Amino acid sequence: MKNRLLSLDIFRGLTIFLMIIVNTPGSWNYVYAPLLHAKWDGLTPTDLVFPFFVFIVGVAMSISFNKYTGVNRSQWVAKVLKRTALIFLVGLALNWFPFFNKSIGDLRIFGVLQRIALAYGFGSLIVIYSPKKWLPYVFGVLLVGYYAIMMLFGGADPLSLEDNASRALDLWLLGENHVYGGYGIPFDPEGLLSTIPTIGTVLFGYWMGKVIQTKDGVMDKIKGLLPYAIGASVIGVIWNFAGFPINKPIWSSSYVLVTGGLATFCLMFLMWILDEKKWQNWSYVFRAFGKNPLISYVLSGILIRIFGMIKIDGKGLYSWLYENVFQNVFDQYSGSFLQALTYVFFIWLFAWWMDRKDIVVKL
């Protein structure tokens, strides 16, 4: 793309900003409802954040892969596989951190970065080896095929927490000790089987990125995206009511379509605001995150655990700050939110410093 759209960096930066906010409340007992995930079926604003980031990964792929035109395919594949492995290993190390207090026998294998790595890696290989005209069909096969697998290989209630095929595969492959336990029973929302529809999210973003590149003016780009945004959202809602509910933990096919459509609408809005109207002054804070999303996310995960290891009156520093500072100055819910906002500000300072030094970390 000759003139890179600012909206792409801001979109990515916004998602990182929100990912940190929703992951680091002062207290999990006092979180505003929109900042919580739906317990199972359904959709909250927070349920949009992760698929929006995966979507923009696909959009960025559609641009960055242009440089491989005419390059030997093996070199392209090697680059993709290396990046996939590095992001996966960073995610695994983040799960293990701070290393000394967690046995590798109890290490969770999957996670957010691992999901991004696998979806990017498989999505990239599909793009590399498939003719462009096949992309919509591959996308459809992934979503329909995933639905079929879930229904055929799940238990008595195949779309439930207990009986879904994604959980069964992870337990069989990894064992309970390596699977996330935050749902009350071993179940990983970033498990292996549910990576299949996440690849669909990457491919949808890639597809939208190619639509953008076929148009010249910003308004033409927006108009080109509109039918896809509407179509994906409508089909996703219909599928939700037709038997495959919108569900983030299993990354249902209807969830892919609805979040893909909404992500496209959001990108269109940012393109209009930032690239067409040039209302850009407000966007700098998010641009710093957008230029270094990976390091910002990893740093937020590392620091929150370090704060937990620093004990004051028997409590981790982060909890102590909530109970003795933010909760006392504000009410419980506002204090919890403002502590998260303060935390994301300190992560932003690091991203801002990197931006000032023109440091960009890429794997």
C-alpha positions as CSV (number, residue, x, y, z in Angstrom):
1,M,0.0,0.0,0.0
2,K,1.7,3.2,-1.2
3,N,0.3,5.5,1.5
4,R,-0.1,3.4,4.7
5,L,-3.4,4.1,6.4
6,L,-3.0,5.4,10.0
7,S,-6.2,3.7,10.9
8,L,-4.5,0.3,10.7
9,D,-2.0,1.2,13.4
10,I,-4.6,2.9,15.6
11,F,-6.9,-0.1,15.3
12,R,-4.1,-2.4,16.5
13,G,-3.1,0.0,19.2
14,L,-6.7,0.3,20.5
15,T,-7.0,-3.5,20.8
16,I,-3.8,-3.7,22.8
17,F,-5.0,-0.9,25.1
18,L,-8.3,-2.6,25.7
19,M,-6.7,-6.1,26.2
20,I,-4.5,-4.7,29.0
21,I,-7.5,-2.8,30.5
22,V,-9.7,-5.9,30.7
23,N,-6.9,-8.1,32.0
24,T,-5.8,-5.9,34.9
25,P,-8.7,-4.6,37.0
26,G,-7.8,-3.6,40.6
27,S,-10.2,-6.3,41.8
28,W,-11.9,-9.1,39.8
29,N,-14.8,-8.7,42.3
30,Y,-15.5,-5.2,41.1
31,V,-15.5,-5.0,37.3
32,Y,-18.0,-3.1,35.2
33,A,-20.2,-5.5,33.2
34,P,-19.0,-4.4,29.8
35,L,-15.4,-5.2,30.8
36,L,-16.3,-8.8,31.6
37,H,-16.5,-11.7,29.1
38,A,-19.9,-13.4,28.6
39,K,-19.9,-16.5,30.8
40,W,-20.6,-18.8,27.8
41,D,-22.9,-17.9,24.9
42,G,-23.4,-14.3,24.1
43,L,-21.3,-11.2,23.4
44,T,-20.0,-8.3,25.5
45,P,-17.8,-5.5,24.3
46,T,-14.9,-7.3,25.9
47,D,-15.5,-10.3,23.7
48,L,-14.7,-8.2,20.7
49,V,-11.2,-7.2,21.7
50,F,-9.3,-10.5,21.0
51,P,-11.0,-11.3,17.6
52,F,-10.5,-7.6,16.6
53,F,-6.7,-8.0,17.2
54,V,-6.7,-11.3,15.3
55,F,-8.6,-9.6,12.4
56,I,-6.0,-6.8,12.2
57,V,-3.3,-9.4,12.1
58,G,-4.9,-10.7,8.9
59,V,-5.2,-7.2,7.5
60,A,-1.5,-6.5,8.2
61,M,-0.6,-9.9,6.6
62,S,-2.3,-8.8,3.4
63,I,0.0,-5.8,3.2
64,S,3.3,-7.2,4.5
65,F,3.0,-10.3,2.2
66,N,3.2,-8.0,-0.8
67,K,7.0,-7.8,-0.3
68,Y,7.2,-11.6,-1.0
69,T,5.9,-11.2,-4.6
70,G,8.5,-13.0,-6.7
71,V,10.4,-14.4,-3.7
72,N,11.1,-18.1,-3.5
73,R,8.2,-19.7,-1.7
74,S,10.5,-21.7,0.6
75,Q,12.0,-18.5,2.0
76,W,8.5,-17.1,2.6
77,V,7.4,-20.2,4.4
78,A,10.6,-20.3,6.5
79,K,9.9,-16.7,7.6
80,V,6.3,-17.6,8.5
81,L,7.3,-20.7,10.5
82,K,10.0,-18.9,12.3
83,R,7.7,-16.1,13.4
84,T,5.0,-18.6,14.4
85,A,7.4,-20.5,16.6
86,L,8.8,-17.4,18.2
87,I,5.4,-15.9,19.1
88,F,4.3,-19.3,20.4
89,L,7.4,-19.6,22.6
90,V,7.0,-16.1,23.9
91,G,3.5,-17.0,25.0
92,L,4.6,-20.2,26.6
93,A,7.3,-18.4,28.5
94,L,4.8,-15.8,29.6
95,N,2.6,-18.6,31.0
96,W,5.6,-20.0,32.9
97,F,6.9,-16.7,34.2
98,P,8.4,-16.2,36.8
99,F,9.7,-19.7,36.3
100,F,10.9,-20.5,39.8
101,N,7.5,-21.0,41.3
102,K,5.7,-23.0,38.7
103,S,6.5,-26.6,37.7
104,I,6.7,-27.4,34.0
105,G,4.4,-30.3,34.9
106,D,1.6,-27.8,35.6
107,L,2.4,-25.4,32.8
108,R,-0.5,-24.3,30.6
109,I,0.5,-24.9,27.0
110,F,-1.9,-22.6,25.2
111,G,-2.8,-19.0,25.6
112,V,-3.5,-15.7,23.8
113,L,-0.1,-15.4,22.1
114,Q,-0.1,-19.1,21.2
115,R,-3.5,-18.7,19.7
116,I,-2.3,-15.7,17.6
117,A,0.8,-17.6,16.6
118,L,-1.0,-20.7,15.3
119,A,-3.8,-18.7,13.6
120,Y,-1.2,-16.5,11.9
121,G,0.9,-19.5,10.9
122,F,-1.8,-21.7,9.5
123,G,-3.5,-18.7,7.9
124,S,-0.3,-17.7,6.2
125,L,0.3,-21.2,4.8
126,I,-3.2,-21.2,3.4
127,V,-2.6,-17.8,1.7
128,I,0.8,-19.0,0.4
129,Y,-0.4,-22.3,-1.1
130,S,-4.0,-21.5,-2.1
131,P,-5.0,-19.6,-5.3
132,K,-6.5,-16.2,-4.3
133,K,-9.9,-17.1,-5.8
134,W,-10.1,-20.0,-3.4
135,L,-9.9,-17.9,-0.2
136,P,-13.6,-17.4,0.3
137,Y,-14.2,-21.1,-0.2
138,V,-11.5,-22.0,2.3
139,F,-12.9,-19.6,4.8
140,G,-16.4,-21.2,4.4
141,V,-15.0,-24.7,4.7
142,L,-13.2,-23.8,7.9
143,L,-16.3,-22.4,9.5
144,V,-18.7,-25.2,8.3
145,G,-16.2,-27.9,9.0
146,Y,-15.6,-26.7,12.5
147,Y,-19.3,-26.7,13.2
148,A,-19.5,-30.3,11.9
149,I,-16.6,-31.4,14.0
150,M,-18.1,-29.9,17.2
151,M,-21.5,-31.5,16.6
152,L,-20.2,-34.9,15.5
153,F,-17.5,-35.4,18.1
154,G,-18.9,-33.5,21.1
155,G,-20.7,-35.2,23.9
156,A,-24.4,-35.3,24.8
157,D,-24.5,-31.5,24.8
158,P,-21.8,-30.8,22.2
159,L,-21.8,-27.0,22.5
160,S,-21.7,-26.9,26.3
161,L,-18.7,-26.2,28.5
162,E,-18.5,-29.8,29.7
163,D,-19.1,-31.7,26.5
164,N,-17.6,-29.8,23.7
165,A,-15.1,-31.5,21.4
166,S,-12.4,-28.7,21.8
167,R,-12.2,-29.5,25.5
168,A,-12.1,-33.3,24.9
169,L,-9.2,-32.9,22.4
170,D,-7.1,-30.8,24.7
171,L,-7.6,-33.1,27.7
172,W,-6.7,-36.1,25.5
173,L,-3.7,-34.4,24.0
174,L,-2.3,-32.5,27.0
175,G,-3.9,-33.8,30.2
176,E,-5.7,-31.7,32.8
177,N,-2.5,-30.1,34.3
178,H,-1.7,-28.3,31.0
179,V,-5.2,-27.0,30.4
180,Y,-6.6,-23.7,31.7
181,G,-8.7,-24.1,34.8
182,G,-10.4,-20.7,35.1
183,Y,-13.9,-22.1,34.1
184,G,-14.1,-24.3,37.2
185,I,-13.2,-27.4,35.2
186,P,-10.2,-27.9,32.8
187,F,-11.1,-26.1,29.6
188,D,-8.9,-23.9,27.4
189,P,-10.6,-21.1,25.5
190,E,-7.4,-20.9,23.4
191,G,-7.3,-24.7,22.8
192,L,-6.1,-26.5,19.7
193,L,-9.4,-27.4,18.0
194,S,-10.9,-23.9,18.4
195,T,-7.8,-22.5,16.6
196,I,-9.5,-23.7,13.3
197,P,-12.2,-20.9,13.3
198,T,-9.6,-18.4,14.6
199,I,-7.7,-19.1,11.3
200,G,-11.0,-18.0,9.7
201,T,-10.8,-14.7,11.6
202,V,-7.2,-14.2,10.2
203,L,-8.3,-15.0,6.7
204,F,-11.3,-12.7,6.9
205,G,-8.9,-9.9,8.0
206,Y,-6.6,-10.8,5.1
207,W,-9.5,-10.7,2.7
208,M,-10.6,-7.3,3.9
209,G,-7.0,-6.1,3.6
210,K,-7.0,-7.1,-0.1
211,V,-10.3,-5.3,-0.6
212,I,-8.7,-2.2,0.8
213,Q,-5.8,-2.5,-1.6
214,T,-7.9,-2.8,-4.7
215,K,-9.4,0.7,-4.1
216,D,-7.7,4.1,-4.4
217,G,-9.5,6.7,-2.4
218,V,-10.4,6.3,1.3
219,M,-14.1,6.5,0.7
220,D,-13.9,4.0,-2.1
221,K,-12.1,1.6,0.3
222,I,-14.8,2.2,2.9
223,K,-17.6,1.5,0.3
224,G,-15.7,-1.6,-0.8
225,L,-15.7,-3.0,2.7
226,L,-19.3,-2.2,3.5
227,P,-21.0,-5.3,1.8
228,Y,-18.6,-7.6,3.6
229,A,-19.2,-6.0,7.0
230,I,-23.0,-6.2,6.6
231,G,-22.9,-9.7,5.0
232,A,-20.7,-11.3,7.7
233,S,-22.7,-9.7,10.6
234,V,-26.0,-10.8,9.2
235,I,-25.0,-14.4,8.4
236,G,-23.4,-14.6,11.8
237,V,-26.5,-13.5,13.6
238,I,-28.6,-15.9,11.6
239,W,-26.3,-18.8,12.4
240,N,-26.4,-17.8,16.0
241,F,-30.2,-18.4,16.1
242,A,-30.0,-21.4,13.8
243,G,-28.0,-23.6,16.1
244,F,-24.4,-22.4,16.5
245,P,-24.6,-19.6,19.2
246,I,-22.1,-16.8,19.3
247,N,-19.5,-18.0,21.8
248,K,-16.0,-16.8,22.4
249,P,-14.7,-19.7,24.6
250,I,-15.2,-22.1,21.7
251,W,-14.7,-19.4,19.1
252,S,-17.9,-20.5,17.3
253,S,-18.3,-19.9,13.6
254,S,-21.1,-17.4,14.2
255,Y,-18.7,-15.6,16.5
256,V,-16.1,-15.4,13.7
257,L,-18.7,-13.9,11.3
258,V,-20.2,-11.4,13.8
259,T,-16.9,-10.2,15.2
260,G,-15.4,-10.1,11.7
261,G,-18.3,-7.9,10.5
262,L,-18.1,-5.6,13.5
263,A,-14.3,-5.4,13.2
264,T,-14.7,-4.3,9.6
265,F,-17.3,-1.7,10.6
266,C,-14.9,-0.4,13.3
267,L,-12.0,-0.2,10.8
268,M,-14.3,1.6,8.3
269,F,-15.1,4.2,11.0
270,L,-11.4,4.7,11.9
271,M,-10.5,5.1,8.2
272,W,-13.2,7.8,7.8
273,I,-12.1,9.6,11.0
274,L,-8.3,9.3,10.6
275,D,-7.6,8.9,6.9
276,E,-10.5,10.8,5.3
277,K,-11.3,13.6,7.8
278,K,-7.7,13.7,9.2
279,W,-8.9,14.0,12.8
280,Q,-5.7,12.5,14.1
281,N,-4.6,14.5,17.1
282,W,-6.3,12.2,19.6
283,S,-4.8,9.0,18.1
284,Y,-1.1,9.3,19.2
285,V,-1.5,7.3,22.5
286,F,-2.9,4.4,20.5
287,R,-0.3,4.7,17.8
288,A,2.5,4.0,20.3
289,F,0.8,0.7,21.2
290,G,0.1,0.0,17.6
291,K,3.8,0.1,16.6
292,N,4.9,-2.3,19.3
293,P,1.8,-4.4,20.2
294,L,3.6,-7.6,21.1
295,I,6.2,-6.1,23.5
296,S,3.4,-4.0,25.1
297,Y,1.2,-7.0,25.8
298,V,4.1,-9.1,27.1
299,L,5.3,-6.4,29.4
300,S,1.8,-5.9,30.8
301,G,1.7,-9.7,31.6
302,I,5.2,-9.7,33.2
303,L,4.8,-6.6,35.4
304,I,1.4,-7.7,36.8
305,R,3.0,-10.9,38.0
306,I,6.0,-9.1,39.5
307,F,3.6,-6.8,41.4
308,G,1.9,-9.9,42.7
309,M,5.2,-11.2,44.1
310,I,5.9,-8.0,46.0
311,K,4.1,-8.5,49.3
312,I,2.8,-5.8,51.6
313,D,0.9,-6.9,54.7
314,G,0.6,-10.4,53.1
315,K,-0.9,-9.1,49.9
316,G,0.5,-8.6,46.5
317,L,1.4,-5.0,45.6
318,Y,-1.3,-4.7,43.0
319,S,-4.0,-5.9,45.4
320,W,-2.6,-3.7,48.1
321,L,-2.8,-0.6,45.9
322,Y,-6.4,-1.3,45.2
323,E,-7.4,-1.8,48.8
324,N,-5.4,1.0,50.2
325,V,-5.3,3.6,47.5
326,F,-7.8,3.3,44.7
327,Q,-10.7,1.8,46.7
328,N,-10.3,4.5,49.3
329,V,-10.2,7.4,46.9
330,F,-12.9,6.1,44.6
331,D,-15.8,3.6,45.0
332,Q,-15.1,-0.1,44.5
333,Y,-16.0,-0.3,40.8
334,S,-14.5,3.1,39.8
335,G,-11.3,2.3,41.8
336,S,-10.9,-1.0,40.1
337,F,-11.3,0.5,36.6
338,L,-9.0,3.5,37.3
339,Q,-6.3,1.2,38.7
340,A,-6.4,-0.7,35.4
341,L,-6.3,2.6,33.5
342,T,-3.3,3.8,35.6
343,Y,-1.5,0.5,34.9
344,V,-2.1,0.7,31.2
345,F,-0.7,4.3,31.3
346,F,2.6,3.0,32.7
347,I,2.8,0.4,30.0
348,W,2.1,3.1,27.5
349,L,5.0,5.2,28.8
350,F,7.3,2.3,27.8
351,A,5.7,2.1,24.4
352,W,5.9,5.9,24.0
353,W,9.7,5.7,24.9
354,M,10.2,3.0,22.2
355,D,8.3,5.2,19.7
356,R,10.4,8.2,20.5
357,K,13.5,6.1,20.0
358,D,12.1,4.7,16.8
359,I,12.4,1.1,18.2
360,V,10.0,-1.4,16.7
361,V,10.2,-5.0,18.0
362,K,9.3,-7.6,15.3
363,L,9.7,-11.3,15.5
